[in-house]
């Protein structure tokens, strides 16, 4: 299985290429949808990395992608850093299992 990156900037794409991950840079919603359609049609791609920018810009589309079985869609921080709160892991655990840490 391969990984693939969909990024909003060249820096993230270049860094991931150095690690052996192919990818593309897109900016518009239709471009993003077209790449997602192409990637999901390829059976040897198991993980698709997308920058958090897309989660902020197209939240409804990204949430639907995360619910699909394969490939697995994961949001990663880009060169601007993460858009998450500093305690996002604690909040996630609290929300997921109802345990206050």
N, C-alpha and C positions, 0 to 999 in steps of 0.2 A: 504494500500500500504506500502511496505517495502522499505528501502534503502539498498544499497549494496556498498561495497568499493572494488576497485581494486587498490592495492598499490604496490610500488616498494620496500618498506621496512617494517620491522616488527613493528617498533615504531609507525608509523601512524596507522597500522592495530590494534595494541594493544590499542591505545588511542581511536579509534573509537569503538572498542568492549566494552570498559568501558562505552561508551555512548549508547550502545545497537545496534550498527550497525555491522552486519556480514561483513566479507570480506576475501580476499585472497591476498597473496603476489606472484607476478610473476615478471620475469625479461626479458624473451625473447619475441619476437614479436609473435611467434606461440602460446606460452602460453597465451599471452594477447588476441589473436583472439579467442582461444578456450574458455576462460572464458567469453568473450563478447557474444559469440554464446550461451553459456549455460544460461547466465543472461537474455538475450533478449528473450529466450524461456519461461522463468518463468513469467507468467502474473501478479503475485502479487508484482513484483518489479517495482516501479515507478520512482525511482531516483537511478542512479549509479554514485557514486563519484569516480573519478580517480585522481591520483596525477599528478601534472604538469610535472613530469618527462616524462610521456607517451606522453604528448602534444609536448614536445621537441624532444623526440626520434622517435615517429611515428606520425608526424603532419598530414599526409594525411589520415591516418586511424582515428585519433581522430576528425578531422574536419567532416568526413563523419558521424561519430557517433553523433556528436552534431546536425546534420541536421535531424536526425531521429525523429519521433514523440514521441514514447514511447519505452523504458523508456527514461527519461531525463538524459543526461550525463553532469556532471559538473566537471570541473577541480578544484582541491583544492591544496593549498600549502602543501608541506610535511615538515618534520622536518628540512630541509635545508632552509626553507623560500620560499618566492615567487620568481619567475624568472621574474616578471614584473617590469616595470619602476615605480618609485615612484608616478608619475602622471598618471597612467594608467586609472583611472576612468575619469579624465578630457579628456584625449585623446579619450577614448571610446565614451563619449558624443559628442565631437566634430565630430568624424567620423560618428556616428550613425545619428545625426540630423542636422549636419552642423552648430551648434551653438557654437561660440567661447566663452568660459567662462573666 
